């Protein structure tokens, strides 16, 4: 379809979709430093089609309600009702220091929101905030002379950062009290995720929803009803990215169904896209009228037409419904997806951008970008241009359907977002941003003199030449992350990663030389990975840090999913899958039997300990075997492998 045809089609859709009001909601818990971008995309798209669309972040609203002076009083009441024998160290500490918590919670939140920076001086004295068990983590940093425990991280200056880290520990202490005294499932990110993550049956979630509401539930209910009263929507969209937001999404839906039964509710987002593709549980539809899969633009247009009586349920797109017989049906009328270029510009209108919390939890420099500061999240391209990695969900739409927009369109969106938010920081949330598009984007930013700071995820492929790295830096790139995974050429080939260790070394060095922070995603426990493979991988990582190629990294344990090539063709990877239990709800992670029979949990502890020290420049010249408990084989990697790879650039 050419541009004029798309414009005519859009004008027709604008006329068709007027009259309905749609509220998109971010349920607890997601990020606290910046809005999760799904509702911004949906709201911007729907408004471009003439829909009266609004949005709410109930995740942030719930945290601000709980972590307030009034919230402290409610928490104190819950603690008072708790038998003494059931009080944890966190609860006891809170009870003993309650008056200090009550006095400091409001200024601490204001400081983390950037509304009162002067509080940092008092926080840094270590005499202002009450300190609970979480502050014990600082003890490991105290030197033999009893010096400053955070000097290694923040130096003589850095009072704002130091204060943010201390304030984050303070909030984590309070989160522990909430979990121990109010709701055992409470977490800032992974809230009640065990009720939903790869959960074959709906029963645990059903029991939790039928139980008496906790303080957290009651506060969320009040916030939900207030949002409904403010907006009076016809349709509410719950965008649920992670298992840790599922329980709260159902609680929100439960509240709306009880008090406003005429409002229709739809459930979508990353959790549905990965875990509910075979949904057959009718009880889900006691809470939601529709469950949609994959990119929401086309399903939403079809759903709006259905609600307006212009389309039957049989002609819905990628949508689960419950029929009159009580059976779950999947409706997928074949219609083309809305092109990525026609999604419109995301909008954060309606979200309280001055109320997000800039936390500093982990001192890993790349993880810090995730939680510290507010970033405008934007996608350079839909899907992944590579889509071959065997550990990835390459069969799903968000990976497999690759589409781009022009650099002109992307910079237009960037300028609109800056004008709306007043923020020039961007996180490109692509699975792997394509080098060709990044080059075009950088050139367009420079041509139009648009000054931004940006970071994102890539593949460490040879297209990222030193010259391109320098161009990206000039356009505002401050950090790059990418998958080195197992740092073993044999396993990288088995993964179909399309890169080699020496190539990664050259590419990462080019980024580092351009002044760009480089973070490596690392993996252990991949099928057929031996102890020797793991030792070799750590030696490669040690050399990459020593050579200045990477400055940050994180090891995570391999997880097999049903949508990945490993999960779909296990025999090609030498493993046997563990049969999934029967169920009609969530389905994603799947266990497997690896004949190598390696204790990856023990190895993982050594890998993460080594990595933590490497990020701080510690013990880079030591034999990697010193990190492992017990005897492990000598690395097969030549001692100067990375150095020689860089010399051969």
PyMOL commands that set and color helices and strands:
alter all, ss='L'
color gray80, all
select helices_A, chain A and resi 3-16+38-48+58-66+69-80+84-86+89-96+98-112+119-124+133-141+151-154+159-181+193-195+203-210+215-231+243-259+270-275+282-286+296-307+313-315+340-342+353-355+365-371+397-400+407-421+435-447+466-474+489-495+501-513+531-546+565-568+570-573+600-615+624-627+641-647
alter helices_A, ss='H'
color red, helices_A
select strands_A, chain A and resi 21-26+52-57+235-239+264-268+290-292+319-322+328-331+376-378+381-382+403-404+425-428+453-458+477-485+517-524+552-557+575-577+592-594
alter strands_A, ss='S'
color yellow, strands_A
deselect
rebuild
show_as cartoon
